[in-house]
Amino acid sequence: MSFILHGVGASEGIAIGHAHLASPATLNVAHYLIPKNQIDKEITRLNCAFATVRKEIEKLQSSANQGPTFAEFNAFLELHHMILDDPTLSSAAVECIAQTQCNAEWAVTQQMEVLLSQFEEIEDAYLRERKTDVMQVVERVLKVLLGHPGYIPPPLKHDGNSILVAHDLSPADVMQYKQHQFAAFLTDLGGVTSHTAIIARSLNIPSIVAMHHARQLIYNNDNLIVDGGQGVVIVNPDKYVLAEYRLKQNHLDLEKRKLKRLKSIPTMTLDGTSIELHANIELPQDIEQVKESGAIGIGLFRSEFLFLNRDDLPSEDEQFEAYSTVAQNMRGLPVTIRTFDLGADKSLKNSCRSAINPALGLRAIRLCLAEHDMFLTQLRAILRASAYGKVRILIPMLSNDYEINQTLQLLNHAKQSLLDEKKPFDEEIKVGGMIEIPAAALSVEMFMRKLDFLSIGTNDLIQYTLAIDRADDTVAHLYDPLHPSVLWLLARIISTANRSNLPISICGEIAGDIQYTRLLLGFGLQQFSMYPAHILPVKHEILKSHLPSIMPIIQKILKTDESEKVHGLLSKLNN
């Protein structure tokens, strides 16, 4: 049966392929059908796994029956016992196997998500955080199941046309899937500017978020058409619809090939204003895309992705290797490395830190200053890499002068330690700050006095200015880059920096969205940083722009205090 699902388009493009369902918390769990004559055996396998884990917990309890921490530890184990015996997990998983013929691993992960959703609705913060215990119990069960495999399904075909369908994906999940070359991503949750959507755009593949029930309605290997621009998924299309979308897909591919002709052309407006286009990257292997795009530097190296999907922290030498590799490959072009922006939805694996509202908690520079040793290790690695290219340091989420002063003191400490060890580095390395908190935007003059350059992180600046969680699709419609207050802040930051001849760029998502290109040019922005896939479309828009002609509309936009009128003026600006 063919039907259509709607969501929010997070990354444009058209993908045609077959569905690959994923479980968000346990990404390595396969999903396959069990033959009817094997169902009873599969249920027995699951029950045996639960029994094995119960015995493990009982053994832990008996071996830890003394000592001052016994009461607390025993309470922890009792909770795991309760979770294990909860019918929502155990009995329902058995029922899931019987009704859907799915494998035991898949059944238990699906019921885990039901339990997790129940915990999310609990108002008490302590109880709500016990969802971690649910995941730990399920991981124990999965470990037993995976050690005692049942029915082995035939291997899946990897033809490059798989479309990932998930309830939700963290940035770490998306990075883990990066190597699998999926044709598209679909998620039930998420916002258009969530980190997951941003990374999907970095892969230059169609992506749709906020679909709500896609993973319940789509089955493994269903044929799908994903239209990222329209936020539409067509499930099991007929041959006529399929033919129509193949034509659209071919047309988009042709347009991309035409844009490649612009790679070596200088980026300049019709009136002769030179513009710099830099690239955003997550990992050293992204450099090839940067070179293909014609970018003249790395405007944002999101270093925190070196810390994800691993049980330990990257050493100084490991980080140095990553940073120096990028610096050398860029052959003298600037490489701006942002110190790790961990916290919120990009947390360290097995981290014991948690917050009621992570987006407003201990993240980015706040976490760096709370974890001096980890921060110093990174600063030393970046400094050492600066001997191999034009490296700059970018500090995220600054809000006051104390954070700047503390950061510079730690940087000087890192420099002195390298001098003592006689290790080379650029002693005049440039240090910049991200303007992504309204407090920083309103006191930008102070930041200019203390730093060498600025970069506006519009994703967070908009989120914090409008008090909207950008990963929450229930308020996604309120996330508006064209809100008059946001535009006023952007124009003020850019003009203030330009008057002082301080280099300033924008590295948020609007930098790579062509509907905002002329608007930002009109504000005076001359340096953009975006994912490599967006550079040529933005360059094409810049080459068609004439600054003196657009300035009257820009002035009207800045004098307008109604969002609807701003949207109308933007349409006129882009015609």
Salt bridges, closest charged atoms under 4 A:
GLU42 OE2 - ARG45 NH2 2.61
GLU56 OE1 - ARG140 NH1 3.04
GLU58 OE2 - HIS81 NE2 3.95
ASP85 OD1 - ARG54 NE 2.80
GLU105 OE1 - ARG45 NH2 3.05
GLU113 OE1 - ARG215 NH2 2.37
GLU120 OE2 - LYS131 NZ 2.35
ASP133 OD1 - HIS80 NE2 3.07
ASP133 OD2 - ARG130 NE 2.84
ASP159 OD1 - HIS18 NE2 4.00
ASP188 OD2 - HIS167 ND1 3.21
GLU244 OE2 - LYS248 NZ 3.65
GLU255 OE2 - HIS251 NE2 3.99
GLU255 OE2 - LYS258 NZ 3.79
GLU276 OE1 - HIS278 NE2 2.97
GLU282 OE1 - LYS178 NZ 3.71
GLU282 OE2 - ARG302 NH1 3.59
ASP286 OD1 - LYS178 NZ 2.95
GLU304 OE2 - ARG338 NH2 2.58
GLU304 OE2 - LYS346 NZ 2.64
ASP311 OD1 - LYS349 NZ 3.33
ASP312 OD1 - ARG310 NE 3.21
GLU316 OE1 - ARG380 NE 2.71
GLU316 OE2 - ARG384 NH1 2.84
ASP317 OD1 - ARG384 NH1 2.94
GLU318 OE2 - ARG310 NH1 2.64
ASP341 OD2 - ARG338 NH2 3.94
ASP341 OD2 - ARG363 NH2 2.93
ASP345 OD1 - HIS195 ND1 2.79
GLU371 OE2 - ARG353 NH2 2.60
GLU421 OE1 - ARG380 NH2 2.95
GLU421 OE1 - LYS423 NZ 3.33
GLU445 OE2 - ARG492 NH2 2.87
ASP460 OD2 - ARG363 NH2 3.04
ASP460 OD1 - ARG470 NE 3.29
ASP473 OD2 - HIS212 NE2 3.22
ASP480 OD1 - HIS567 NE2 3.47
GLU509 OE1 - ARG201 NE 2.51
GLU541 OE2 - ARG518 NE 3.34
GLU541 OE1 - LYS544 NZ 3.62
GLU562 OE2 - LYS565 NZ 3.83
